[in-house]
């Protein structure tokens, strides 16, 4: 009976009800589409970064500088010592072979010792700066996706070709280099080595492709004057989410700074939080506007149905029955709006997924279109938000209707 009366009242206000349904529909649809797009882009961006950078990197530095001997000798001294020569640290990771042996015993990871440094590539009268990574191709194949990113040549060419070098696609295009080209590599210590291009890779991350190159670790050690020394160890994990825990264990054990990919890109994750805040605020405003529409319909219905409310109460309808009549009007609007929003949201997701983007090749991470995230949880969350908005908007006027006294209504009408 309550449902019949609620639907009857709602049918009498078709136009206003339709507008409210559209409001809920748009709120739910935009929530699904915008959430799918942002979550898709976040996952796409993180996947590219995780694929292009080590999951954990051990570097030849300490998170906190080692205390100088004079500070250790006089920890509570009140005097100031001037002209103190700091203790010189040996470049590179000391006893790195011990660390490598320890990594061999750890499951579900691969590693690659690296000697890296800035060099200049000189070709055709042009000098271009790049970070040159010296790697062991056999270890690097499993510790990174460089082998998969190779567009021309193979990573093993670093072993079979004397003084071979692998360049990023953007770097090769910038200075006009191709396979087999020879160029001079100039190190900061003044050493010059002629090297041959034996491969070109494309990671999809412009910063990597335009500023990174690879060579055999022995050659880079000679160029950097770091014979038999490494300055970082890159680690790749099967479970990328365990990177912070693994980094903490390694840093406590070996003291060298171990940085997880989550720590390295912490600022980017904070930007994602801001984007999500903007998105949810926008959707909430849409649903709030839809809620005002529902509130307006139920309030107008209550004002118009004073005499009906008096008659229903005099017939024995309780306050909860009256609340139910007007509350279910809002719920019905919400349910219809949610189902319509799900359908509209699904269509919007597919439309956005089909859009092709023509981005500048210098953007940080290249993509051909909007990477959309599809999940039933997005539909569930959008539906819950839509229903809660509709229910709350209907509850307030429904409570007001239930508190009306039949005698006061009849007296007011007769007066």
Secondary structure by P-SEA (a helix, b strand, c coil): caaaaaaaaaaaaaaaaaaaaaaaaaaaaaaaaaaaaaaaaaaaaaaaaaaaccccccccccccccccccccccccccccccccccccccccccaaaaaaaaaaacccbbbbbbbbbbbbbbcccbbbbbbcccccaaaaaaacccccccccccccccccccbbbbbcaaaaaaacccccbbbbbbcccbbbbbbbbccccccccaaaaacbbbccaaaaaaaacccccccbbbbbbccccaaaaaaaaaaaacccccccccccaaaaaaaaaaaaaaaaaaaaaaaaaaaaaaaaaaaaaaaaaaaaaaaaaaacccaaaaaaaaaaaaaaaaaaaaaaaaaaaaaaaaaaaaccccccccccccccccbbbbbaaaaaaaaaaaaaaaaaaaaaaaaaaaaccaaaaaaaaac
